[in-house]
């Protein structure tokens, strides 16, 4: 079936450009110029979903996509999923304290207030990746003809540090002749005061990419702490809301899993060993932020937890219920996978999704 959506916000470029996004290029800047199939599909995706938001909010969302891509893209996806579940969405309606939660979702059987947050996970790794961009760009610009290069290791050079020695060394390392028919791959390395440059060269086919891979980044998984912090930081924004409040939260860490939400919100399992180091028992420590001992009603009724969110896919979200919330959520939300903490049995209980196909309705990019 062919669908026709307005292309007012992201028109097709008039000049052919068959390049992918540069490492440091903003998404909308790339989409404004590239004519490759993936760029065309990404424009289709954004135009389609922007057109389904309330007309008065479309230009603001597009503006925020340019300046706050990560968080605004997530907000767009959350709003569209709620619409597909049957809600009408109103953006930034003020509450009794004059604060502006992201949007109100009105379902046929009730309304909820929604705050969407996509915190930066593994920020240290992100900074390291950012520092590598000029180094990788320089290596790519110096790849000799006939070769492709893989980058095993790079020195630690910050944005304010001199790159002259790095540049001289890379130029010297890559001063190799064109490969002959008998050439095999080469490993090249050099040690600088700032660290090691370790490159791998292969003879390349004319149509193959020239930079085969980039240096890996060591990642410390701080997902559980970031989830806790995100819940705490958003409480003041929605505390005086009249309807139940849903926090839509994306865990974008490289190693984030729904188990990180389990531990952050409810707690974690443990094993106990005796003096002979034999397993003596197991249990569950209800140390999650949702299990804090308080008498008053919680700020958040539930967390709608997401993992991967991007042009190509969105992980089906899971609904985490706050144990002290005694109200009722719209029935469409309760069709999703739900996780609750049972105080009597001291365990997390999982109720599988009763409905499927929600993610497919968003018609994600498939190239």
C-alpha positions as CSV (number, residue, x, y, z in Angstrom):
1,X,0.0,0.0,0.0
2,X,1.4,3.4,-0.9
3,X,1.1,6.2,1.6
4,X,1.5,9.9,0.8
5,X,2.6,12.2,3.6
6,X,3.5,15.9,3.4
7,X,7.1,16.7,2.9
8,X,6.9,20.3,4.0
9,X,9.4,19.9,6.9
10,X,12.1,17.8,5.2
11,X,12.0,18.2,1.4
12,X,14.0,16.1,-0.9
13,X,17.4,17.8,-1.8
14,X,17.7,19.2,-5.3
15,X,21.4,18.3,-5.7
16,X,22.5,14.6,-5.8
17,X,24.7,13.6,-2.9
18,X,25.5,10.0,-2.3
19,X,27.3,10.3,1.1
20,X,26.5,9.1,4.5
21,X,26.6,11.3,7.6
22,X,30.0,12.5,8.8
23,X,31.0,11.5,12.3
24,X,30.4,14.9,13.8
25,X,27.4,15.9,11.6
26,X,24.0,16.6,13.1
27,X,21.3,14.3,11.8
28,X,19.1,17.0,10.3
29,X,22.1,18.6,8.5
30,X,22.8,15.2,6.9
31,X,19.1,14.7,6.0
32,X,19.0,18.1,4.4
33,X,21.7,17.2,1.8
34,X,22.0,13.4,1.3
35,X,20.1,11.6,-1.5
36,X,21.1,8.0,-0.6
37,X,18.2,5.5,-0.1
38,X,18.7,5.6,3.7
39,X,18.5,9.4,3.9
40,X,15.3,9.3,1.8
41,X,13.7,6.8,4.1
42,X,14.7,8.7,7.2
43,X,13.1,11.9,5.7
44,X,10.0,9.8,5.0
45,X,9.9,8.6,8.5
46,X,10.2,12.0,10.1
47,X,7.7,13.7,7.7
48,X,5.2,10.9,8.3
49,X,5.3,11.1,12.1
50,X,5.6,14.9,12.3
51,X,2.5,15.2,10.2
52,X,0.5,13.1,12.8
53,X,1.4,15.3,15.7
54,X,-0.9,18.3,16.6
55,X,-0.3,20.9,13.9
56,X,0.7,23.6,16.4
57,X,3.6,21.5,17.8
58,X,5.2,20.2,14.6
59,X,7.5,23.2,14.0
60,X,8.7,23.2,17.6
61,X,9.5,19.5,17.5
62,X,11.4,19.9,14.2
63,X,13.4,22.8,15.8
64,X,14.2,20.7,18.8
65,X,15.3,17.8,16.7
66,X,18.0,20.1,15.2
67,X,19.3,21.2,18.6
68,X,18.4,18.4,21.0
69,X,18.2,15.4,18.7
70,X,18.5,12.5,21.2
71,X,15.8,13.6,23.7
72,X,13.4,15.1,21.1
73,X,13.5,12.0,18.9
74,X,12.6,9.9,21.9
75,X,9.8,12.3,22.8
76,X,8.5,12.0,19.2
77,X,8.5,8.2,19.4
78,X,6.7,8.2,22.7
79,X,4.0,10.6,21.5
80,X,3.4,8.6,18.4
81,X,3.2,5.3,20.2
82,X,0.6,6.7,22.6
83,X,-1.4,8.0,19.6
84,X,-1.2,4.5,18.1
85,X,-2.6,3.1,21.4
86,X,-5.6,5.4,20.9
87,X,-4.7,8.6,22.8
88,X,-5.0,12.1,21.7
89,X,-1.9,14.0,22.7
90,X,-1.6,17.6,23.9
91,X,1.9,19.0,24.4
92,X,3.0,21.0,27.4
93,X,-0.2,21.8,29.3
94,X,0.7,23.5,32.6
95,X,-0.2,22.0,35.9
96,X,-1.2,23.6,39.2
97,X,2.4,24.7,40.0
98,X,2.9,26.3,36.6
99,X,5.2,23.5,35.4
100,X,5.0,22.1,31.9
101,X,5.1,18.3,31.6
102,X,5.9,17.0,28.1
103,X,2.3,16.1,27.2
104,X,-1.1,14.9,28.3
105,X,-2.4,11.7,26.7
106,X,-6.2,11.5,26.7
107,X,-7.5,7.9,26.2
108,X,-11.2,7.0,25.9
109,X,-11.1,5.6,29.4
110,X,-8.9,8.2,31.1
111,X,-6.0,10.7,30.9
112,X,-2.4,10.4,31.9
113,X,0.4,13.0,32.2
114,X,3.6,11.9,30.4
115,X,7.1,13.0,31.0
116,X,9.7,11.6,28.5
117,X,13.4,11.4,29.3
118,X,16.3,10.0,27.4
119,X,19.3,10.5,29.7
120,X,22.8,10.1,28.5
121,X,24.2,6.8,29.6
122,X,28.0,6.2,29.6
123,X,28.8,9.8,29.1
124,X,32.5,9.1,29.6
125,X,32.4,6.8,26.6
126,X,30.6,9.4,24.7
127,X,33.3,12.0,25.4
128,X,36.0,9.5,24.3
129,X,34.1,8.9,21.1
130,X,33.9,12.6,20.5
131,X,37.7,13.0,21.1
132,X,38.4,10.3,18.6
133,X,36.5,12.0,15.7
134,X,39.3,14.3,14.5
135,X,41.8,11.5,14.9
136,X,39.7,9.1,12.8
137,X,39.0,11.9,10.2
138,X,42.7,12.5,9.8
139,X,43.5,8.8,9.4
140,X,40.7,8.4,6.8
141,X,42.1,11.4,4.9
142,X,45.6,9.8,4.7
143,X,44.6,6.2,3.7
144,X,46.9,5.3,0.8
145,X,45.5,4.2,-2.5
146,X,44.5,0.6,-2.8
147,X,44.3,0.0,0.9
148,X,41.6,-0.1,3.6
149,X,42.3,0.5,7.2
150,X,41.1,-0.8,10.5
151,X,41.8,1.1,13.7
152,X,42.6,-1.1,16.7
153,X,43.9,1.5,19.1
154,X,44.3,5.3,19.4
155,X,46.1,7.5,21.8
156,X,44.2,9.6,24.4
157,X,44.2,13.1,22.8
158,X,41.7,15.7,24.1
159,X,40.2,18.6,22.1
160,X,42.7,21.1,23.6
161,X,45.7,18.8,23.1
162,X,48.2,19.2,20.3
163,X,47.7,16.8,17.4
164,X,50.9,17.6,15.5
165,X,52.9,14.6,16.7
166,X,49.9,12.3,16.0
167,X,49.5,13.7,12.5
168,X,53.2,13.4,11.7
169,X,53.3,9.8,12.9
170,X,50.1,8.7,11.0
171,X,51.5,10.3,7.8
172,X,54.7,8.3,8.2
173,X,52.9,5.1,9.1
174,X,50.7,5.3,6.0
175,X,53.4,6.1,3.6
176,X,53.2,2.7,1.9
177,X,53.1,1.9,-1.8
178,X,50.0,0.6,-3.6
179,X,49.5,-3.1,-3.0
180,X,50.6,-5.6,-5.6
181,X,48.8,-8.8,-6.4
182,X,50.8,-10.7,-3.8
183,X,50.4,-8.2,-1.0
184,X,49.0,-9.4,2.3
185,X,47.6,-7.3,5.1
186,X,49.9,-5.3,7.3
187,X,49.8,-4.3,11.0
188,X,51.3,-1.0,11.9
189,X,51.9,0.5,15.3
190,X,53.6,3.4,16.9
191,X,53.9,4.6,20.5
192,X,53.4,8.3,21.4
193,X,53.5,9.9,24.9
194,X,49.7,10.0,24.7
195,X,49.3,6.3,23.8
196,X,49.5,3.8,21.0
197,X,48.4,4.1,17.4
198,X,47.6,0.6,16.1
199,X,46.4,0.2,12.5
200,X,45.6,-2.8,10.3
201,X,45.8,-2.5,6.5
202,X,44.4,-4.7,3.7
203,X,44.4,-4.5,0.0
204,X,40.9,-3.3,-0.9
205,X,38.4,-3.8,-3.7
206,X,37.7,-0.6,-5.6
207,X,34.1,-0.4,-4.3
208,X,34.8,-1.4,-0.6
209,X,34.9,1.0,2.3
210,X,38.3,2.4,3.2
211,X,38.0,2.7,7.0
212,X,36.9,-0.8,8.0
213,X,36.4,-0.3,11.8
214,X,37.1,2.2,14.5
215,X,38.9,1.8,17.8
216,X,36.7,0.2,20.5
217,X,35.7,2.2,23.5
218,X,35.8,0.8,27.0
219,X,32.3,1.1,28.6
220,X,31.4,1.2,32.3
221,X,27.7,0.2,32.6
222,X,26.1,2.8,34.8
223,X,22.5,2.0,33.6
224,X,21.0,1.3,37.0
225,X,22.3,4.5,38.6
226,X,21.2,6.6,35.6
227,X,17.7,5.1,35.7
228,X,17.4,6.0,39.4
229,X,18.7,9.5,38.8
230,X,16.3,10.1,35.9
231,X,13.3,9.1,38.1
232,X,14.4,11.4,40.9
233,X,15.2,14.3,38.7
234,X,11.8,14.4,37.0
235,X,9.7,14.3,40.1
236,X,9.4,18.1,40.6
237,X,8.3,18.6,37.0
238,X,5.1,16.6,37.5
239,X,4.4,16.5,41.2
240,X,1.3,18.6,41.1
241,X,-0.4,16.9,38.2
242,X,-4.0,16.0,38.5
243,X,-4.0,12.8,36.4
244,X,-1.7,9.7,36.9
245,X,1.8,10.4,35.7
246,X,3.8,8.1,33.4
247,X,7.5,8.5,33.1
248,X,8.7,7.3,29.7
249,X,12.4,6.5,30.1
250,X,14.9,5.4,27.5
251,X,18.0,3.5,28.7
252,X,20.4,4.2,25.9
253,X,23.5,2.6,27.4
254,X,25.4,0.1,25.3
255,X,24.7,-2.7,27.8
256,X,21.3,-1.6,29.1
257,X,18.7,-4.3,29.5
258,X,15.3,-4.4,31.2
259,X,17.0,-6.1,34.1
260,X,18.6,-2.7,34.8
261,X,15.1,-1.3,35.2
262,X,14.3,-4.2,37.5
263,X,17.2,-3.4,39.8
264,X,16.8,0.3,39.7
265,X,13.0,0.4,40.3
266,X,12.4,-2.8,42.4
267,X,15.6,-4.4,43.6
268,X,17.8,-7.3,42.9
269,X,18.2,-11.0,43.6
270,X,21.1,-12.4,45.7
271,X,22.7,-15.6,46.7
272,X,23.9,-16.6,50.2
273,X,26.8,-19.0,50.9
274,X,27.8,-20.8,54.0
275,X,31.3,-21.0,55.5
276,X,32.2,-23.8,53.2
277,X,31.2,-21.6,50.2
278,X,28.2,-23.8,49.5
279,X,25.0,-22.1,48.3
280,X,22.8,-21.8,51.3
281,X,19.9,-19.9,49.9
282,X,18.7,-17.2,47.6
283,X,16.5,-14.1,48.1
284,X,15.4,-10.7,46.8
285,X,16.5,-7.4,48.2
286,X,13.7,-4.8,47.6
287,X,16.2,-1.9,47.3
288,X,14.7,-0.2,44.2
289,X,13.6,3.4,44.2
290,X,10.0,2.3,43.8
291,X,10.3,0.3,47.1
292,X,11.3,3.2,49.3
293,X,9.3,3.2,52.5
294,X,6.9,6.1,52.3
295,X,3.3,6.6,53.3
296,X,2.2,9.2,50.7
297,X,1.1,8.4,47.1
298,X,3.9,8.2,44.6
299,X,4.7,10.9,42.1
300,X,4.9,8.4,39.2
301,X,2.2,5.8,38.7
302,X,4.5,3.8,36.4
303,X,7.6,3.9,34.3
304,X,7.3,3.0,30.6
305,X,10.7,1.6,29.9
306,X,12.5,1.6,26.5
307,X,15.8,0.3,25.4
308,X,16.8,0.9,21.8
309,X,15.1,3.7,20.0
310,X,16.2,4.8,16.5
311,X,15.3,5.1,12.9
312,X,15.4,1.4,12.3
313,X,13.7,0.0,15.4
314,X,12.2,0.6,18.8
315,X,12.3,-2.1,21.5
316,X,8.8,-2.9,22.7
317,X,8.4,-0.9,25.9
318,X,7.7,-2.5,29.3
319,X,5.3,-0.9,31.9
320,X,6.7,-0.9,35.5
321,X,4.0,-0.2,38.1
322,X,4.8,1.7,41.3
323,X,3.7,-0.6,44.2
324,X,2.1,2.3,46.0
325,X,0.0,3.6,43.1
326,X,-3.6,2.7,43.8
327,X,-5.3,4.4,40.8
328,X,-6.2,3.0,37.4
329,X,-4.3,3.5,34.1
330,X,-5.9,3.4,30.7
331,X,-6.7,-0.1,29.5
332,X,-4.6,0.3,26.3
333,X,-1.4,0.7,28.4
334,X,-2.3,-2.5,30.4
335,X,-2.1,-4.5,27.2
336,X,1.7,-4.0,27.1
337,X,4.1,-6.2,29.0
338,X,3.9,-5.3,32.7
339,X,6.2,-5.8,35.7
340,X,5.2,-5.4,39.3
341,X,6.7,-6.0,42.7
342,X,4.8,-8.4,44.9
343,X,5.5,-7.6,48.5
344,X,3.9,-10.8,49.8
345,X,6.1,-13.2,47.7
346,X,9.0,-10.7,47.6
347,X,9.5,-11.0,43.9
348,X,9.1,-9.2,40.5
349,X,6.1,-10.6,38.6
350,X,6.0,-10.3,34.8
351,X,2.8,-10.2,32.8
352,X,3.4,-10.7,29.1
353,X,2.1,-8.4,26.5
354,X,-1.5,-9.1,25.4
355,X,-1.2,-7.2,22.2
356,X,1.3,-7.3,19.4
357,X,2.2,-5.2,16.4
358,X,2.4,-1.8,18.1
359,X,6.0,-1.1,17.1
360,X,5.4,-2.2,13.5
361,X,2.6,0.4,13.2
362,X,5.3,3.1,13.3
363,X,6.7,1.9,9.9
364,X,10.4,2.2,10.8
365,X,13.2,2.7,8.3
366,X,14.2,-0.6,6.7
367,X,17.3,0.3,4.7
